[in-house]
Amino acid sequence: MATEEPVTASLEENVKVFAARALLKGTYNQIHRVIYQPFILNLNPSMTVLGLLEGLGGYQGLLGAVIRPFFGWLSDRVQRKPFIDLGSHHTLLSITFFLLAGLTTHFYLVIPAILLMGISLLDMPIVDSLFAESVPPRDRGTIYSRIMMMMMAPGIFAPFIGGFIADQVGFIEVFFIGLVIQFVIFFLIIRYLRENPFPKQDLNVSEFYSFFKRNISPPKNLRNIYLLNMLDAFVVGMGPMLIIGLLRSHFNFSNFQLGIISASWSLITTLAQIFMGRMIKQFGCKNVIIISYLTFVIYLGGIALAKNFLVVLLIHIFWGIAMAAWRPPLQTLMANSTTQAERAEAMGRISFYRGFFGFLSPFLGGILYELYGYSAPLWASFIGGIAVTAFIHFHIRVKDDKLI
């Protein structure tokens, strides 16, 4: 493996920028995830259409998944920061189209809003990579966990405030809040984010061909972690990615009630993050990921059987714990198993496989709902979750928190 560039004092300052970005982005994301599916359903598409849009351009959609490895590859050869700027720019455009859709009540404006939302996620592997390069390797698991905690902390209050505003005033005001928050994030990135100069690398046809081949046949030590993410994307997409829409459509929960559910989930996720860095050091990345998935399976069975608001609220505790135990060990494994020259591309490839394999999953979940009712997509996810847990145990091979 190539030697990484040392962490400088200026790069260590990036942690403060990422922390501020996490708090601001977490505030809007937690509001947006609660209200955008009910907002779309208010424009009268079916659950199947919502599932198709989610699969194409949502948070795990095909569009963002396809472009993330490419932009990660570019950032490994050029710079990180310009592409992080680009992601924020597309987030602003996405919110603008959601706002226009609300002002005009034209459903077709939701389509570019969702697609731009997917494109805006191009910066995820690049942010993760620059973050890894801004802290010493020994501290990555702990600080990844802290940043995720800061991303989730606003969810303790933001969702039910956003839901209350949507119920009392309307969705449009919530999107205005999103624009203001995103402008602040954009300023922080442009003004304060730093990175080391990159060693010059070729950008030519042969390099792009090699990049394409690596996506078809990735490095051997990373293949099973990619396969895990493909399976996880299908399981999560079938039911949990549609859960806000399912709860709205089946139980007719208000935006405020959905906000309370999301806030409780965020509270548990945030509190659980306090212990994740220690758990990763004590039990290792693989065992923490297994704990995450076992807890997630319990959530799926419970939410499928839920009959009222209180039960739904309590069951989301399990999803909060599962979420807290998933991303930090996965990020740590990827960062520890790649070099600076390949890291953003390798992390972006996770999103590529997730989106390419799982983009039809929300669509299938919508069909299952239309044909068999609320619990059908959730039980399908439950069965898949058991299979994924077994896959992690038998096929993810780790030594010293590195993939082998």
FIROKE-148298 format. One record per residue: x, y, z negated of N, C-alpha, C in turn. Coordinates in steps of 0.2 Angstrom, whole numbers, plus 2048, in hexadecimal, padded with zeros to 3 digits. Atoms other than C-alpha are relative to their C-alpha. Layout:
n.x_n.y_n.z_ca.x_ca.y_ca.z_c.x_c.y_c.z
X_Y_Z_X_Y_Z_X_Y_Z
...
This chain:
n.x_n.y_n.z_ca.x_ca.y_ca.z_c.x_c.y_c.z
804_7FA_800_800_800_800_804_806_800
7FC_7FA_7FF_806_812_804_7FF_803_7F9
800_7FC_806_80A_81D_7F5_7FB_806_800
804_7FA_800_7FD_82A_7F0_804_806_7FE
7FD_7FA_802_801_83C_7EF_7FE_801_7F8
801_7FF_808_803_841_7DC_7FA_805_7FF
805_7FC_802_7F5_84A_7D4_803_807_7FD
7FD_7FA_802_7F9_85D_7D2_7FB_804_7FC
805_7FC_805_7F2_86A_7C6_7FA_803_804
806_7FD_7FC_7E8_872_7D4_7FB_7FB_802
805_805_7FF_7E0_862_7D8_7FC_7FE_7FA
803_802_806_7DC_85E_7C6_7FA_805_7FF
805_7FB_801_7D2_86F_7C6_7FA_7FE_804
805_802_7FC_7C7_866_7D3_7FA_7FD_7FC
805_804_804_7BF_85C_7C5_7FB_805_7FD
805_7FB_802_7B7_86C_7BF_7FB_802_805
805_7FF_7FA_7B0_870_7D0_7FB_7FA_801
805_806_7FF_7A9_85E_7D2_7FB_800_7FA
804_800_806_7A2_860_7C0_7FA_805_801
805_7FB_7FE_799_870_7C5_7FB_7FE_805
804_802_7FB_793_869_7D5_7FC_7FA_7FE
804_806_803_78D_859_7CC_7FA_803_7FD
806_7FE_804_782_863_7C0_7FB_804_805
804_7FD_7FC_77B_86E_7CE_7FC_7FB_805
802_805_7FB_779_860_7DB_7FB_7FC_7FC
805_804_803_771_855_7CE_7FA_803_7FE
806_7FD_801_765_862_7C9_7FB_800_806
804_800_7FB_75E_864_7DA_7FE_7F9_803
801_807_7FE_760_851_7DF_7FA_7FD_7FC
805_803_804_756_84C_7D0_7F9_803_801
806_7FD_7FE_748_858_7D5_7FE_7FD_806
802_801_7F9_748_854_7E7_7FE_7F8_801
802_807_7FF_748_841_7E5_7F9_7FE_7FD
807_801_802_738_842_7DB_7FB_803_804
806_7FD_7FC_72E_84E_7E6_800_7FF_807
801_800_7F9_733_84B_7F8_7FC_7FA_803
805_806_7FE_72A_83A_7FA_7F9_802_7FF
807_7FE_800_71A_841_7F3_7FE_806_804
800_7FB_7FB_71D_851_7FD_7FE_7FD_807
801_803_7F9_71E_846_80D_7F9_7FD_800
806_803_800_70F_83C_808_7FA_805_800
805_7FB_800_705_84C_806_7FE_802_807
801_7FE_7F9_707_84F_819_7FD_7FA_804
804_805_7FE_6FE_83F_81B_803_7FA_805
7FD_806_7FD_70A_832_822_7FE_7F9_7FC
801_806_804_708_81F_81D_806_7FF_7FC
7FA_802_803_713_817_811_805_7FC_804
7FC_803_7FB_71A_80D_820_805_805_803
7FC_7FB_7FD_71F_81D_828_805_804_7FC
7FB_7FD_805_727_824_818_806_7FB_800
7FA_805_800_731_814_817_805_800_806
7FC_7FF_7FA_737_816_829_804_806_800
7FC_7FA_801_73C_828_826_806_7FF_7FB
7FB_801_805_745_823_816_806_7FB_802
7FB_804_7FD_74E_815_81F_805_803_805
7FC_7FD_7FB_754_820_82D_804_806_7FD
7FC_7FA_802_759_830_824_800_801_7F8
800_7FF_807_757_82E_811_806_7FF_7FD
7FA_800_804_763_82C_803_805_7FA_802
7FC_806_7FD_768_81B_80A_7FF_7FE_807
803_801_7F9_762_81E_81C_806_7FE_805
7FC_802_7FB_76A_818_82C_805_805_802
7FC_7FA_7FD_770_829_832_806_802_7FC
7FB_7FE_804_77A_82E_824_805_7FA_7FF
7FC_806_800_781_81C_823_805_800_806
7FC_801_7FA_787_81C_835_806_805_800
7FB_7FA_7FF_790_82D_834_805_800_7FA
7FC_7FF_805_798_82B_823_807_7FD_801
7FA_803_7FE_7A6_81F_828_804_805_804
7FC_7FC_7FB_7AB_82A_837_802_807_7FD
7FD_7FA_804_7AC_83A_82C_805_7FF_7FB
7FB_802_805_7B5_831_81F_807_7FF_804
7FA_801_7FC_7C2_82B_82C_803_807_803
7FE_7F9_7FE_7C3_83D_833_804_803_7FA
7FD_7FC_806_7C6_844_821_807_7FC_7FE
7F9_803_802_7D4_837_81E_806_802_805
7FB_7FE_7FB_7DD_83E_82D_801_808_801
800_7F8_7FF_7D9_851_82C_800_803_7F9
801_7FD_807_7D2_858_81B_7FA_7FD_7FD
806_802_804_7C5_854_80E_7FB_806_800
804_7FB_801_7BE_865_80B_7FB_802_805
805_7FE_7FB_7B7_86A_81C_7FA_7FC_801
806_805_7FF_7AC_85B_81C_7FB_800_7FA
804_7FF_805_7A6_85E_80B_7FC_806_801
804_7F9_7FE_7A1_870_811_7FA_7FE_804
805_801_7FB_798_868_81F_7FA_7FC_7FD
805_804_803_78E_85C_814_7FB_805_7FD
804_7FB_803_788_86B_80A_7FC_804_805
804_7FC_7FB_783_875_819_7FA_7FC_803
806_803_7FE_778_867_81F_7FB_7FF_7FB
805_801_806_770_865_80E_7FC_807_800
804_7FA_7FF_76B_878_810_7FB_800_806
804_801_7FB_764_874_821_7FA_7FC_7FF
805_805_801_75A_865_81B_7FB_804_7FB
805_7FD_805_752_86F_80C_7FC_806_804
803_7FB_7FC_74E_87D_819_7FA_7FD_804
805_803_7FC_744_871_824_7FA_7FD_7FB
805_802_804_73B_86A_815_7FC_806_7FE
804_7F9_802_736_87C_810_7FC_802_806
804_7FE_7FA_730_87F_822_7FA_7FB_801
805_805_7FF_726_86F_822_7FA_802_7FB
805_7FE_806_71E_875_811_7FC_806_802
803_7FA_7FE_71A_886_818_7FB_7FF_806
805_801_7FB_712_880_828_7FC_7FA_800
804_806_801_70B_86F_822_801_7FC_807
7FF_804_7FA_712_867_832_805_7FA_7FE
7FC_806_802_718_855_82F_806_800_804
7FA_801_7FC_724_855_83E_806_804_7FE
7FB_7FC_803_72F_862_835_804_7FC_7FB
7FC_805_805_733_854_828_805_7FC_803
7FB_804_7FD_73C_84A_835_807_803_800
7F9_7FD_801_74B_856_837_802_801_7F9
7FE_7FF_807_74A_859_824_803_7FA_7FE
7FD_807_802_74D_846_821_806_7FF_803
7F9_802_7FC_75A_844_82F_805_804_7FD
7FA_7FC_802_764_853_829_802_7FE_7F9
7FE_803_807_763_84C_817_804_7FA_800
7FB_806_7FF_76B_83C_81D_807_802_803
7FA_7FD_7FD_778_846_827_804_803_7FA
7FD_7FC_806_77C_850_817_804_7FB_7FC
7FC_805_805_782_840_80E_806_7FE_803
7F9_802_7FD_791_83F_81A_806_802_7FB
7FB_7FE_804_79B_847_80C_801_7FC_7FA
800_804_806_798_83A_7FF_807_7FC_7FF
7F9_803_801_7A8_82F_802_805_804_800
7FB_7FB_800_7B2_83E_805_801_803_7F9
800_7FD_807_7AD_846_7F4_803_7FB_7FC
7FD_805_804_7B1_835_7EC_807_7FF_801
7F9_801_7FF_7C2_834_7F4_804_806_7FE
7FD_7FA_803_7C7_846_7F0_800_800_7F9
801_801_808_7C1_843_7DE_806_7FB_7FE
7FB_805_802_7CC_833_7DD_807_803_801
7F9_7FD_7FF_7DB_83D_7E4_801_806_7FB
7FF_7FA_804_7D8_84B_7D7_801_7FE_7F9
7FF_802_807_7DA_840_7C7_805_7FA_801
7FC_805_800_7E7_833_7C2_7FC_7F9_801
804_806_7FF_7E2_821_7C7_7FE_7FD_7F9
803_803_806_7E1_81B_7B5_7FA_803_7FD
806_7FC_803_7D4_828_7B1_7FA_800_805
805_7FF_7FB_7C9_825_7C1_7F9_7FD_7FD
806_803_802_7BC_819_7B9_7FC_805_7FB
803_7FB_806_7B9_825_7A9_7FE_806_803
803_7F9_7FE_7B8_835_7B3_7FB_7FF_805
806_801_7FC_7AD_82E_7C1_7FA_7FF_7FC
805_801_804_7A2_829_7B3_7FD_806_7FD
802_7FA_803_7A2_83A_7AB_7FD_805_806
803_7FC_7FB_79E_843_7BC_7F9_7FD_802
807_802_7FF_790_837_7BF_7FB_802_7FB
804_7FE_805_78A_83B_7AE_7FD_807_801
802_7F9_7FF_78A_84D_7B2_7FB_801_806
805_800_7FA_781_84A_7C3_7F9_7FE_7FD
807_803_802_773_840_7B9_7FD_804_7FA
802_7FC_806_772_84C_7AA_7FA_805_801
805_7FB_7FE_767_859_7B3_7F9_7FC_800
807_804_7FF_75A_84B_7B6_7FC_7FF_7F9
804_801_807_756_84B_7A3_7FA_805_800
805_7FB_801_74C_85B_7A6_7FE_803_807
802_7FD_7FA_74C_860_7B9_7FA_7FC_803
806_803_7FC_740_853_7C0_7F9_802_7FD
807_7FE_802_731_857_7B5_7FF_807_800
801_7F9_7FE_734_869_7B7_7FF_801_807
801_800_7F9_735_867_7C9_7F9_7FD_802
807_803_800_725_85C_7C8_7FB_805_7FE
805_7FB_802_71C_869_7BE_7FF_806_804
801_7FA_7FB_720_877_7CA_7FC_7FE_806
804_803_7FA_71A_86C_7D9_7F9_7FF_7FE
807_801_802_70A_868_7CF_7FC_807_800
803_7FA_802_707_87A_7C9_800_805_806
7FF_7FA_7FB_70E_885_7D8_800_7FD_807
7FF_803_7FA_713_87A_7E6_807_7FD_802
7F9_803_7FE_721_870_7EF_804_806_803
7FC_7FB_7FD_727_880_7F8_804_803_7FB
7FC_7FD_805_72D_888_7E8_806_7FC_7FE
7FB_805_802_737_878_7E4_806_801_805
7FB_800_7FB_740_879_7F5_804_807_800
7FC_7F9_801_744_88C_7F2_805_7FF_7FB
7FB_801_805_74D_887_7E2_806_7FC_803
7FB_804_7FD_756_87A_7EC_805_804_804
7FB_7FB_7FC_75D_887_7F8_805_804_7FC
7FC_7FC_804_763_892_7EA_806_7FB_7FD
7FB_805_803_76C_883_7E2_805_7FE_805
7FB_802_7FB_774_87D_7F2_805_806_802
7FB_7FB_7FE_77B_88E_7F6_805_801_7FB
7FB_7FF_806_784_88F_7E5_805_7FA_801
7FC_805_7FF_78B_87E_7E9_805_801_806
7FC_7FF_7FA_791_883_7FA_805_805_7FE
7FB_7FB_802_79A_892_7F2_805_7FD_7FC
7FA_803_804_7A3_888_7E5_804_7FC_804
7FC_804_7FC_7A9_87C_7F2_805_804_804
7FC_7FC_7FC_7AF_889_7FE_806_804_7FC
7FC_7FB_804_7B7_894_7F0_805_7FC_7FC
7FB_803_805_7BF_888_7E4_803_7F9_801
7FE_807_7FF_7C1_876_7EB_807_800_804
7FA_800_7FD_7D3_872_7EF_802_7F9_802
7FD_807_7FE_7DD_863_7F7_807_801_802
7F9_800_7FE_7EF_85E_7FB_800_800_807
800_801_7F8_7F5_860_80D_801_7F9_802
800_807_7FD_7F2_850_817_806_7FF_804
7FB_802_7FB_800_847_820_7FC_800_807
803_7FF_7F9_7FC_84A_833_7FF_7F8_802
801_807_7FD_7F4_83A_83B_7FC_801_807
802_7FF_7F9_7EF_837_84D_7F8_800_800
807_800_7FE_7DD_83B_853_800_7FE_807
800_802_7F8_7DC_831_864_7FB_7FB_801
805_806_7FE_7D2_824_86D_802_7FA_7FC
7FD_806_803_7DD_816_866_7FE_800_7F9
801_7FF_807_7DB_81C_854_7F8_7FF_7FF
807_801_801_7C8_81D_856_7FE_7F9_802
801_807_7FF_7C8_80C_85E_801_7FB_7FA
7FE_804_806_7D1_805_84F_7FB_801_7FA
805_7FF_805_7C5_80E_844_7F9_7FC_801
806_803_7FE_7B6_806_84D_801_7F8_7FE
7FE_806_802_7BF_7F5_84B_7FF_7FE_7F8
800_801_808_7C1_7F7_838_7F9_800_7FD
807_801_802_7AE_7FA_837_7FD_7FA_801
803_807_7FE_7AA_7EA_840_804_7FB_7FB
7FC_805_804_7B8_7E0_836_804_804_7FB
7FC_7FC_805_7BD_7E9_826_805_7FC_7FD
7FB_803_804_7CC_7E5_81B_7FD_7FA_7FC
803_806_803_7CA_7D3_814_7FE_801_7F8
801_7FF_807_7CB_7D9_802_7FA_804_7FE
806_7FC_801_7BC_7E5_804_7FA_7FD_803
805_803_7FD_7B1_7DA_80E_7FA_7FE_7FB
805_802_804_7A7_7D3_800_7FD_806_7FC
803_7FA_803_7A4_7E4_7F7_7FC_803_805
805_7FD_7FB_79D_7EA_808_7FA_7FC_800
806_804_7FF_792_7DB_809_7FB_801_7FA
804_7FF_806_78C_7DE_7F7_7FC_806_801
804_7F9_7FF_787_7F0_7FC_7FB_7FF_805
805_802_7FB_77E_7E9_80B_7FA_7FD_7FD
805_804_804_774_7DD_800_7FC_805_7FC
803_7FC_805_771_7EA_7F3_7FB_806_804
804_7FB_7FC_76B_7F7_800_7F9_7FD_802
806_803_7FE_75E_7EB_806_7FB_7FF_7FA
804_802_806_758_7E6_7F5_7FD_807_7FD
802_7F9_802_757_7F9_7EF_7FB_803_805
804_7FC_7FB_74F_7FF_7FF_7F9_7FD_800
806_803_800_741_7F2_7FE_7FB_803_7FC
805_7FE_804_739_7F9_7EF_802_806_7FC
7FE_7FA_805_743_805_7E3_801_806_804
7FF_7FA_7FD_747_811_7F1_7F9_804_802
806_7FE_7FF_734_813_7F4_7FC_801_7F9
804_801_806_72F_813_7E1_7FC_806_7FF
804_7FA_801_72A_825_7E0_7FA_800_804
805_801_7FC_71F_823_7EF_7FB_7FB_7FE
804_805_802_718_813_7E9_7FC_802_7FA
803_7FE_806_714_81A_7D8_7FB_805_801
805_7FB_7FE_70B_829_7E0_7FA_7FD_803
806_802_7FC_701_81F_7EC_7FC_7FB_7FC
803_805_804_6FD_810_7E0_7FC_803_7FA
803_7FD_807_6FA_819_7CF_7FE_807_800
801_7F9_7FF_6F8_82B_7D6_802_804_7FA
7FD_7FC_805_704_831_7C9_801_807_802
7FE_7F9_7FE_706_844_7C9_807_801_801
7F9_7FE_7FF_716_84D_7CE_803_800_7F9
7FE_7FF_806_718_851_7BC_802_7F9_7FC
7FF_806_803_716_83F_7B6_806_7FC_804
7FA_803_7FC_723_839_7C4_806_804_7FE
7FB_7FC_803_72E_847_7BD_802_7FD_7FA
7FF_802_806_72D_840_7AC_804_7F9_800
7FD_807_7FF_731_82E_7B2_807_801_802
7F9_7FE_7FD_740_835_7BC_805_803_7FA
7FC_7FD_805_746_83F_7AD_802_7FB_7FB
7FF_805_805_745_830_7A1_806_7FB_803
7FB_804_7FD_74F_826_7AE_807_803_800
7FA_7FC_800_75C_834_7AF_803_800_7F9
7FE_800_807_75D_835_79C_804_7FA_7FE
7FD_806_802_761_823_79A_807_7FF_804
7FA_801_7FC_76E_823_7A9_805_805_7FD
7FB_7FC_802_776_832_7A2_803_7FE_7F9
7FD_802_806_778_82B_790_804_7FA_801
7FC_806_7FF_77E_81A_797_806_802_803
7FA_7FE_7FD_78B_823_7A1_806_801_7FA
7FC_7FE_806_793_828_790_805_7FA_7FF
7FD_806_802_798_816_78E_803_7FC_806
7FE_803_7FA_79C_811_7A0_808_7FF_801
7F9_800_7FF_7AE_816_7A0_803_7FB_7FB
7FE_805_805_7B1_80C_790_7FF_7F9_802
802_807_7FE_7A8_7FD_797_804_7FD_806
7FC_802_7FA_7B2_7FD_7A7_807_7FE_7FE
7FA_802_803_7C2_7FD_79D_800_7FA_7FC
800_805_805_7BC_7F0_791_7FE_7F9_804
802_806_7FC_7B3_7E4_79D_802_7FF_807
7FE_800_7F9_7B9_7E8_7AE_7FB_802_805
805_7FE_7FC_7B0_7EE_7BD_7FB_7FB_802
804_805_7FE_7A9_7DE_7C3_7FA_7FE_7FB
804_801_805_7A1_7DA_7B3_7FA_805_7FE
805_7FA_801_799_7EB_7B1_7FB_800_806
804_800_7FA_792_7E9_7C3_7FB_7FB_7FF
805_806_801_78A_7D8_7BE_7FB_803_7FB
805_7FD_805_782_7E1_7AE_7FB_804_804
805_7FB_7FC_77B_7EE_7BA_7FB_7FC_803
805_803_7FC_773_7E2_7C5_7FB_7FC_7FC
804_804_805_76C_7D7_7B7_7FA_805_7FE
805_7FC_803_764_7E6_7B0_7FB_803_805
805_7FE_7FA_75D_7EC_7C1_7FB_7FB_801
805_805_7FF_755_7DB_7C3_7FA_800_7FB
805_7FF_806_74C_7DD_7B2_7FB_806_802
804_7FB_7FE_746_7EE_7B8_7FB_7FE_806
804_802_7FA_73F_7E7_7C9_7FA_7FC_7FD
805_804_802_735_7DA_7C0_7FB_804_7FB
805_7FC_804_72E_7E6_7B3_7FC_805_804
804_7FB_7FD_729_7F4_7BF_7FB_7FC_805
805_803_7FC_720_7E7_7CA_7FA_7FE_7FC
805_802_804_716_7E2_7BB_7FC_806_7FD
802_7FB_804_713_7F3_7B4_7F9_802_802
807_7FE_7FF_701_7F9_7B3_7FE_807_7FE
802_7F9_802_701_80B_7AC_807_804_7FF
7FA_7FB_800_70C_81A_7AA_805_7FF_7FA
7FC_801_805_713_816_799_805_7FA_801
7FB_806_7FE_71A_805_79F_805_801_805
7FB_7FE_7FA_721_80C_7AF_805_804_7FD
7FB_7FC_803_72A_819_7A4_805_7FC_7FC
7FC_804_804_731_80C_798_805_7FC_804
7FC_804_7FC_737_801_7A6_805_803_803
7FB_7FD_7FD_741_80E_7AE_806_801_7FC
7FA_800_804_74D_80D_79F_805_7FB_803
7FB_805_7FE_754_7FD_7A7_803_802_807
7FC_7FD_7FA_757_806_7B8_805_805_7FE
7FB_7FB_802_760_814_7AF_806_7FD_7FE
7FA_803_802_76C_808_7A7_803_7FC_806
7FD_803_7FA_76E_7FE_7B8_804_805_804
7FD_7FB_7FC_772_80E_7C1_806_803_7FD
7FA_7FE_804_77E_814_7B4_806_7FB_801
7FB_806_800_788_803_7B5_802_7FE_807
7FF_803_7FA_788_802_7C8_806_805_804
7FC_7FC_7FB_791_811_7D1_807_801_7FD
7F9_7FF_802_7A0_814_7C5_805_7FA_801
7FC_805_7FF_7A7_803_7C6_801_7FE_807
7FF_801_7F8_7A4_802_7D9_805_805_802
7FB_7FB_7FD_7AD_812_7DC_807_7FF_7FD
7FA_801_802_7BB_80D_7D1_803_7FA_804
7FE_806_7FC_7BD_7FC_7DA_803_803_807
7FF_7FE_7F9_7BD_805_7EB_807_805_800
7FB_7FB_801_7C9_813_7E5_807_7FC_7FF
7FA_804_802_7D5_806_7DD_803_7FC_806
7FE_805_7FA_7D5_7FB_7ED_802_803_806
7FE_7FD_7FA_7D9_808_7FA_805_805_7FF
7FB_7FA_800_7E6_815_7FE_7FD_806_802
803_7FA_7FE_7E4_827_801_7FF_801_807
801_7FF_7F9_7E6_825_813_7FA_7FC_803
806_804_7FD_7D7_819_815_7FA_801_7FB
806_801_806_7CC_81D_805_7FA_803_802
806_7FD_7FE_7BF_829_80C_7FC_7FB_806
803_804_7FB_7BC_81E_81B_7FE_7F9_7FD
802_806_804_7BB_80E_810_7FA_801_7FC
806_7FF_804_7AF_816_805_7FA_802_804
805_7FE_7FC_7A5_81D_813_7FD_7FA_803
802_807_7FD_7A4_80B_81A_7FB_7FD_7FC
805_803_804_79A_806_80B_7F9_803_802
807_7FC_7FE_78C_813_810_7FE_7FD_807
802_803_7FA_78D_80C_822_7FD_7FA_800
803_807_801_78A_7FA_81D_7F9_801_7FD
806_800_804_77D_7FF_811_7FA_803_805
805_7FD_7FB_773_80A_81E_7FF_7FB_805
801_804_7FA_776_7FF_82D_7FC_7F9_7FE
803_806_802_770_7EF_823_7F9_801_7FD
806_7FF_804_763_7F7_818_7FB_805_803
805_7FA_7FF_75A_805_822_7F9_7FE_802
807_803_7FF_74B_7FA_827_7FD_7FE_7FA
803_803_806_749_7F4_815_7FA_805_7FD
806_7FC_802_73E_803_810_7FA_800_804
805_801_7FB_734_801_820_7FC_7F9_7FE
803_807_802_731_7EE_81B_7FD_801_7F9
803_7FF_807_72D_7F4_809_7F9_803_801
806_7FC_7FF_720_800_810_7FB_7FB_803
805_805_7FD_718_7F1_81B_7FE_7FC_7FA
802_804_806_718_7E6_80B_7FB_803_7FC
805_7FD_804_70F_7F3_802_7F9_801_803
806_800_7FD_702_7F6_80F_7FC_7F9_801
803_807_7FF_6FF_7E3_811_7FE_7FD_7FA
801_804_806_700_7DD_7FF_800_804_7FA
801_7FC_806_700_7EB_7F3_806_802_7FD
7FA_7FD_803_70B_7F4_7E7_806_7FC_7FE
7FA_804_803_715_7E6_7DF_804_7FC_805
7FD_804_7FB_719_7DD_7F0_807_802_801
7F9_7FE_7FF_729_7E7_7F4_804_7FF_7FA
7FC_800_806_72E_7E7_7E2_802_7F9_7FF
7FF_807_801_72D_7D4_7E1_805_7FD_805
7FB_802_7FB_737_7D2_7F1_807_803_7FE
7FA_7FE_802_744_7DD_7EA_803_7FC_7FA
7FE_804_805_744_7D3_7DA_804_7F9_802
7FD_806_7FE_748_7C3_7E3_807_801_803
7F9_7FE_7FD_756_7CB_7ED_805_802_7FB
7FB_7FE_805_75D_7D2_7DD_803_7FA_7FC
7FD_806_803_75F_7C1_7D6_806_7FD_804
7FC_802_7FC_768_7BC_7E5_807_804_800
7FA_7FB_800_774_7CB_7E5_804_7FF_7F9
7FD_801_806_778_7C8_7D3_805_7F9_800
7FC_806_7FF_77E_7B6_7D7_806_802_805
7FB_7FF_7FB_788_7BD_7E6_806_804_7FC
7FB_7FD_804_791_7C9_7DA_805_7FB_7FC
7FC_805_805_796_7BB_7CE_805_7FC_804
7FC_805_7FD_79C_7AF_7DB_805_803_806
7FD_7FE_7FA_7A3_7BA_7E9_804_807_800
7FC_7F9_801_7AA_7CB_7E2_806_7FE_7FC
7FA_802_804_7BC_7C7_7DE_804_806_7FE
7FC_7FA_803_7C6_7D3_7D3_806_7FE_7FC
7FA_801_805_7D7_7D4_7CB_802_807_7FE
7FE_7F9_803_7DC_7E3_7C0_7FC_806_803
804_7FB_7FE_7CD_7EC_7C6_802_802_807
7FF_7FF_7F8_7D2_7EB_7D9_7FD_7FA_803
803_805_7FC_7C9_7E1_7E6_806_7FB_803
7FB_805_7FD_7D3_7D1_7EC_7FC_7FC_805
